[in-house]
Amino acid sequence: MKNSEGVETLHIDANEVRITHPDKLYFSKAAKVTKRDLVNYFLSIAPGALRGIHDRPIVLKRFVNGAEQEPFYQKRAPADLPAFLRTVELSFPSGRTAQEVVVDDRAGLAWIVNLGCIELHPHPVRSAALNHPDQLRVDLDPGPGIDWDNVRKVALEVNDFLSEYGLRGWPKTSGSRGMHIIVSIQPRWTFTEVRRAALALSRAIEKRMPGAATSKWWKEERHGVFLDYNQNAKDRTTCSAYSVRPVPDARVSTPLHWNEVAHCEPADFTIFTVPDRYSKLGDPHENIDQSPGSLEKLLELAAADEAAGLGDAPWPPHFRKMQGELPRVAPSRTKSAATPKREKMPLLVIANSPDKQAALAGLERWKEKHPKVVTHLLPEDILVDSMRGRSSTWTRIRINLKNVPESLRPAQQTPDPDDDPTRVWREHLAAKRAAKAQ
């Protein structure tokens, strides 16, 4: 029921949920989708969506201005939490803690969607075991110019590999360009151990599919499809099943059966098609929690890698330096004589902006200024980085000039646009360090 203030009240399982601005457009380009449409979508597939987030603390990724504007991340539960929602206290690598929301039912699902949470970002833990993940998450992230067919091939290889190690993977489209494979595991291992197992898996797939798959953390070293092992580090999340992604046609991160992977297309799964698919076929991940597997064999593989001289790979930047970790610096910036000499990559920063479309427009302007350079660039030479701060994201675009003759290489200029939201904080930190050193 809608009142004069433009608020609709839904009665869901004996709970009341207020939907503010239900007619607000969240998608307006390829599809016209309102907040009311999104709430109705999530309620239509609620059992599947809840399966991915039930009893898990969740990071609120809030698209308060619609899916076509930048979101912000909110870890702490809002102060006006309704009685039908609960929280748990999580600790983070920084040492801070926060009460995070746990969503267990349809009313809670509608409530967070009303906040603008169309992507659901649960942690891979249950509320009773917050330091022991019950999922290993394989995130397949294709690099620039890598097509969907390559993603599917890598996914199928991951499935074969998991079967050999006594594990079962549950695939889903990411809703963007990649694919996620969820591995249900016994909650016996720490985050560090689960990440170690994921790194061993990533390196194994890279060996099996050289040129098609990579475990390299630094984008300038990558090729093909990146298996992002760091998604298993503590405090990292990926969107869960049935999340709606902020792409123009309102695509959905959709669970699949393995026999669908070889021929599926991401564009087939949107908020307009998935409810009908769900009502006819059910949820391919319905039994995902029934038979959790063991990481023992994967950890044995990790130990063998380490014995062969493969050290730990880089962690995300906000983590403390880990024992055995290689230098946490991009190869193009390394200055250490103690490490093997690597080719320094000639990189230019082209654009920084909280608005991805503005950054991409800056890239196009740069291309127009340097047409001779563009003819030498390969797709993987254009590095589009999604940078994440404590509560916001921005886009950085760089160009790798390694394939451009030196005589044609332009000098670094001021990025256009140059709206790095962390600059003020970094300049303040640098000033404090300089003052302390005096």
WOPEKA-V236176 format. One record per residue. N is the residue number from 1. RES is the residue in one small letter. BURIAL is b if it has 9 or more other ideal C-beta (glycine too) atoms within 8 Angstrom, else e. Layout:
n=<N:N>
res=<RES:RES>
burial=<BURIAL:BURIAL>
//
This chain:
n=<1:2:3:4:5:6:7:8:9:10:11:12:13:14:15:16:17:18:19:20:21:22:23:24:25:26:27:28:29:30:31:32:33:34:35:36:37:38:39:40:41:42:43:44:45:46:47:48:49:50:51:52:53:54:55:56:57:58:59:60:61:62:63:64:65:66:67:68:69:70:71:72:73:74:75:76:77:78:79:80:81:82:83:84:85:86:87:88:89:90:91:92:93:94:95:96:97:98:99:100:101:102:103:104:105:106:107:108:109:110:111:112:113:114:115:116:117:118:119:120:121:122:123:124:125:126:127:128:129:130:131:132:133:134:135:136:137:138:139:140:141:142:143:144:145:146:147:148:149:150:151:152:153:154:155:156:157:158:159:160:161:162:163:164:165:166:167:168:169:170:171:172:173:174:175:176:177:178:179:180:181:182:183:184:185:186:187:188:189:190:191:192:193:194:195:196:197:198:199:200:201:202:203:204:205:206:207:208:209:210:211:212:213:214:215:216:217:218:219:220:221:222:223:224:225:226:227:228:229:230:231:232:233:234:235:236:237:238:239:240:241:242:243:244:245:246:247:248:249:250:251:252:253:254:255:256:257:258:259:260:261:262:263:264:265:266:267:268:269:270:271:272:273:274:275:276:277:278:279:280:281:282:283:284:285:286:287:288:289:290:291:292:293:294:295:296:297:298:299:300:301:302:303:304:305:306:307:308:309:310:311:312:313:314:315:316:317:318:319:320:321:322:323:324:325:326:327:328:329:330:331:332:333:334:335:336:337:338:339:340:341:342:343:344:345:346:347:348:349:350:351:352:353:354:355:356:357:358:359:360:361:362:363:364:365:366:367:368:369:370:371:372:373:374:375:376:377:378:379:380:381:382:383:384:385:386:387:388:389:390:391:392:393:394:395:396:397:398:399:400:401:402:403:404:405:406:407:408:409:410:411:412:413:414:415:416:417:418:419:420:421:422:423:424:425:426:427:428:429:430:431:432:433:434:435:436:437:438>
res=<m:k:n:s:e:g:v:e:t:l:h:i:d:a:n:e:v:r:i:t:h:p:d:k:l:y:f:s:k:a:a:k:v:t:k:r:d:l:v:n:y:f:l:s:i:a:p:g:a:l:r:g:i:h:d:r:p:i:v:l:k:r:f:v:n:g:a:e:q:e:p:f:y:q:k:r:a:p:a:d:l:p:a:f:l:r:t:v:e:l:s:f:p:s:g:r:t:a:q:e:v:v:v:d:d:r:a:g:l:a:w:i:v:n:l:g:c:i:e:l:h:p:h:p:v:r:s:a:a:l:n:h:p:d:q:l:r:v:d:l:d:p:g:p:g:i:d:w:d:n:v:r:k:v:a:l:e:v:n:d:f:l:s:e:y:g:l:r:g:w:p:k:t:s:g:s:r:g:m:h:i:i:v:s:i:q:p:r:w:t:f:t:e:v:r:r:a:a:l:a:l:s:r:a:i:e:k:r:m:p:g:a:a:t:s:k:w:w:k:e:e:r:h:g:v:f:l:d:y:n:q:n:a:k:d:r:t:t:c:s:a:y:s:v:r:p:v:p:d:a:r:v:s:t:p:l:h:w:n:e:v:a:h:c:e:p:a:d:f:t:i:f:t:v:p:d:r:y:s:k:l:g:d:p:h:e:n:i:d:q:s:p:g:s:l:e:k:l:l:e:l:a:a:a:d:e:a:a:g:l:g:d:a:p:w:p:p:h:f:r:k:m:q:g:e:l:p:r:v:a:p:s:r:t:k:s:a:a:t:p:k:r:e:k:m:p:l:l:v:i:a:n:s:p:d:k:q:a:a:l:a:g:l:e:r:w:k:e:k:h:p:k:v:v:t:h:l:l:p:e:d:i:l:v:d:s:m:r:g:r:s:s:t:w:t:r:i:r:i:n:l:k:n:v:p:e:s:l:r:p:a:q:q:t:p:d:p:d:d:d:p:t:r:v:w:r:e:h:l:a:a:k:r:a:a:k:a:q>
burial=<e:e:e:e:e:b:b:b:b:b:e:b:e:e:b:e:b:b:b:e:e:b:e:e:b:b:b:e:e:e:b:e:b:b:b:b:b:b:b:e:b:b:b:b:b:b:e:b:b:b:b:b:b:e:e:b:b:b:b:b:b:b:b:e:e:b:b:e:e:b:b:b:b:b:b:e:b:b:e:e:e:b:e:e:b:e:b:b:e:b:e:b:b:e:e:e:e:b:b:b:b:b:b:e:b:b:b:b:b:b:b:b:b:b:b:b:b:b:b:b:b:b:b:b:b:b:b:e:b:b:e:b:b:b:b:b:b:b:b:b:b:b:b:b:e:b:e:b:e:b:b:b:b:b:b:b:b:b:b:e:b:b:b:e:b:e:b:b:b:b:b:b:b:b:b:e:e:b:b:b:b:b:b:b:b:b:b:e:b:e:b:e:b:b:b:b:b:b:b:b:b:b:b:b:b:b:e:b:b:e:e:b:b:b:b:e:e:b:e:b:e:b:e:b:b:b:b:b:b:b:b:b:b:e:e:b:b:b:b:b:b:b:b:b:b:b:e:e:b:b:b:b:b:b:b:b:e:e:e:b:b:e:e:b:e:b:e:e:b:b:b:e:b:b:b:e:b:b:e:e:e:e:b:b:b:e:e:b:e:e:e:e:b:b:b:e:b:b:b:e:b:b:e:e:b:b:e:e:e:e:e:b:b:e:b:e:e:e:b:e:e:b:e:e:b:e:e:e:e:e:b:b:e:b:e:e:e:e:b:e:e:e:e:e:b:b:b:b:b:b:b:b:b:b:b:b:e:b:b:b:e:b:b:e:b:b:b:e:e:b:e:e:b:e:e:b:b:e:b:b:b:b:b:b:b:e:b:e:b:e:e:b:b:b:b:b:b:b:b:b:b:e:e:b:e:e:e:b:b:e:e:e:e:e:b:b:b:e:b:e:b:b:e:e:e:e:e:e:e:e:e:e:e:e:e:e:e:e>
//
